[in-house]
Amino acid sequence: MTEIDKALENLLSALQEDPTFIEFEKARNLVNSDEYLKETEVELRSLQKKMTQNVMDKALHQQYKTKYEALKKAYDEHPYVLNYNALLNDVNDMLLTIKTIIE
């Protein structure tokens, strides 16, 4: 094992023990296991397709767009999603800092 491999292994181990990463994993698991959120994601994708398929019919397109926006707002404001997104930003900032240090 090279020194780079050892350093990478140590970094990954440290990240797995970091409280932010631990909380991020918990939040991700909550989002991925919540039935309401999974069903909402499916419905959002369906509405996106319907909007695209009906782009020439302005009234129908607007009807689907209105439904999509309301559902998307409810999804984005769900406590699990809010927590996940906040932690995702923290993790991304941490990884960007690590990348900057490495470079």
C-alpha positions in Angstrom: 0.0 0.0 0.0 1.5 3.4 -1.0 1.6 6.4 1.2 -1.2 8.0 -0.9 -3.4 5.0 -0.4 -2.8 5.1 3.3 -3.5 8.8 3.5 -6.7 8.3 1.5 -7.8 5.5 3.8 -7.1 7.7 6.8 -9.0 10.5 5.3 -12.0 8.3 4.6 -11.9 6.9 8.1 -11.8 10.4 9.6 -14.7 11.5 7.4 -16.8 8.5 8.5 -16.3 9.5 12.1 -17.0 13.2 11.6 -20.3 14.3 13.2 -21.5 16.2 10.2 -21.0 13.2 7.9 -22.7 10.9 10.5 -25.7 13.3 10.6 -25.8 13.6 6.9 -26.0 9.8 6.5 -28.8 9.7 9.0 -30.7 12.5 7.1 -30.2 10.8 3.8 -31.5 7.5 5.1 -34.6 9.3 6.5 -35.3 10.9 3.2 -34.8 7.7 1.3 -36.9 5.6 3.6 -39.9 8.0 4.0 -42.9 6.7 2.0 -44.5 10.1 1.6 -41.2 11.6 0.1 -40.7 8.6 -2.2 -44.3 8.9 -3.5 -43.9 12.6 -3.9 -40.7 12.2 -5.9 -42.6 9.8 -8.2 -45.5 12.2 -8.6 -43.1 15.1 -9.3 -41.4 13.2 -12.1 -44.8 12.3 -13.5 -45.9 16.0 -13.5 -42.7 17.0 -15.2 -43.4 14.5 -18.0 -46.9 15.8 -18.3 -45.7 19.4 -18.5 -43.3 18.5 -21.2 -45.8 16.4 -23.1 -48.3 19.3 -23.0 -46.1 22.2 -23.7 -48.1 23.2 -26.8 -51.4 23.2 -24.8 -50.8 26.2 -22.7 -53.9 25.7 -20.4 -53.1 22.0 -19.7 -49.4 22.8 -19.3 -50.2 25.5 -16.8 -52.5 23.2 -14.9 -49.7 20.6 -14.5 -47.2 23.3 -13.7 -49.3 24.7 -10.9 -49.7 21.2 -9.4 -46.0 20.6 -9.8 -45.0 23.8 -8.1 -47.4 23.3 -5.1 -46.1 19.7 -4.6 -42.5 20.7 -5.0 -42.9 23.4 -2.4 -44.4 20.9 0.0 -41.6 18.5 -0.7 -38.9 21.1 -0.3 -40.4 22.3 3.0 -40.6 18.8 4.5 -38.4 18.7 7.7 -36.4 15.7 6.5 -35.6 17.4 3.2 -34.7 20.7 4.9 -32.4 19.0 7.3 -30.9 16.9 4.5 -30.2 19.9 2.3 -28.6 21.9 5.1 -26.3 18.9 5.9 -25.6 18.4 2.2 -24.4 22.0 2.0 -22.2 21.5 5.1 -20.7 18.3 3.6 -20.1 19.9 0.3 -18.3 22.8 2.0 -16.1 20.4 3.9 -15.2 18.4 0.8 -14.4 21.6 -1.1 -12.1 22.7 1.8 -10.4 19.3 1.7 -10.0 19.5 -2.1 -8.5 23.0 -1.8 -6.0 21.8 0.8 -5.0 18.8 -1.4 -4.5 21.0 -4.4 
